[in-house]
Amino acid sequence: MNKEILKKLSYGMYLVSSKENNLLVGCIANSIIQINNDTIAISLNNENYTTKTILETKKFAINILPTNTSIDLIKTFGFAKSNDINKYANISYQLIDEIPIINNTCGYIICTFNNQIKTATHTIILGKIINMNEITQLEPMTYKYYQENLKGQTNKNAPTYQEKTNKSKKNVFICKICGYRYETNEDELPNDFKCPMCGVSKEYFEKL
Ligand SMILES: Cc1cc2nc3c(=O)[nH]c(=O)nc-3n(C[C@H](O)[C@H](O)[C@H](O)COP(=O)(O)O)c2cc1C
């Protein structure tokens, strides 16, 4: 089996928000799909505070993130926990149907809890759409855009997270004569390798 093929699946970038009494919660999610005209499915990690909140309050929103979303917002909502910090402290938002909707969003979809399928790590939550609207005409951010342009990392709680294998880790070789840096997936340099800067052979290279 080649796990790399999973990386060819396409996703968007979303902020899933909810509210538990006075506590505003939310997390970044990429695994969201429309099932039919009034049903949305999201895959949320069982350890996320947002998952717990949605299962208790039965209400949540999907904020569609635009390409100008700051990396700081993604770090706050994608790596911190809503019960540790106030994730909304430094961003502008409004409450719509009592759920936080950020101002810098393409639009929002508000759902009530409809059903769930539990796996060992994630819960697929089916939401029934009760309200939705456009907020800006900004371009929605895809997961690919996030990875390529914001050079973003994925949290281990994301369904798409893959642990780095040795195959995807790069080896770095440095030329001891001129400092040229060469990155490769291979463990060794080829026997006939020559430094493209100063021309010395592979013996002059040191592996980092
Ligand atoms: C790019 C990215 C994509 C993510 N996608 C998902 C996802 O689809 N489902 C999920 O449960 N968590 C996902 N996460 C991880 C959560 O956003 C993260 O665990 C968050 O800290 C949970 O916050 P909470 O505990 O306040 O709910 C993603 C994180 C990043 C950075």
The ligand as a Gaussian input file, in Angstrom:
#p B3LYP/6-31G(d) Opt

LIG

0 1
 C       -4.215000      22.408000       8.654000
 C       -4.947000      21.742000       9.796000
 C       -6.027000      20.916000       9.529000
 C       -6.726000      20.290000      10.563000
 N       -7.812000      19.508000      10.272000
 C       -8.504000      18.930000      11.268000
 C       -9.678000      18.168000      11.003000
 O      -10.136000      18.045000       9.858000
 N      -10.305000      17.577000      12.060000
 C       -9.843000      17.710000      13.339000
 O      -10.443000      17.159000      14.264000
 N       -8.754000      18.455000      13.633000
 C       -8.081000      19.070000      12.636000
 N       -6.991000      19.831000      12.927000
 C       -6.504000      19.903000      14.317000
 C       -7.326000      20.821000      15.245000
 O       -7.572000      22.075000      14.642000
 C       -6.533000      20.992000      16.560000
 O       -6.402000      19.734000      17.193000
 C       -7.080000      22.040000      17.513000
 O       -6.033000      22.428000      18.394000
 C       -8.246000      21.563000      18.344000
 O       -8.688000      22.625000      19.154000
 P       -9.789000      22.442000      20.283000
 O       -9.240000      21.437000      21.256000
 O       -9.956000      23.805000      20.889000
 O      -11.041000      21.941000      19.628000
 C       -6.311000      20.501000      11.913000
 C       -5.231000      21.349000      12.189000
 C       -4.552000      21.971000      11.143000
 C       -3.414000      22.904000      11.474000

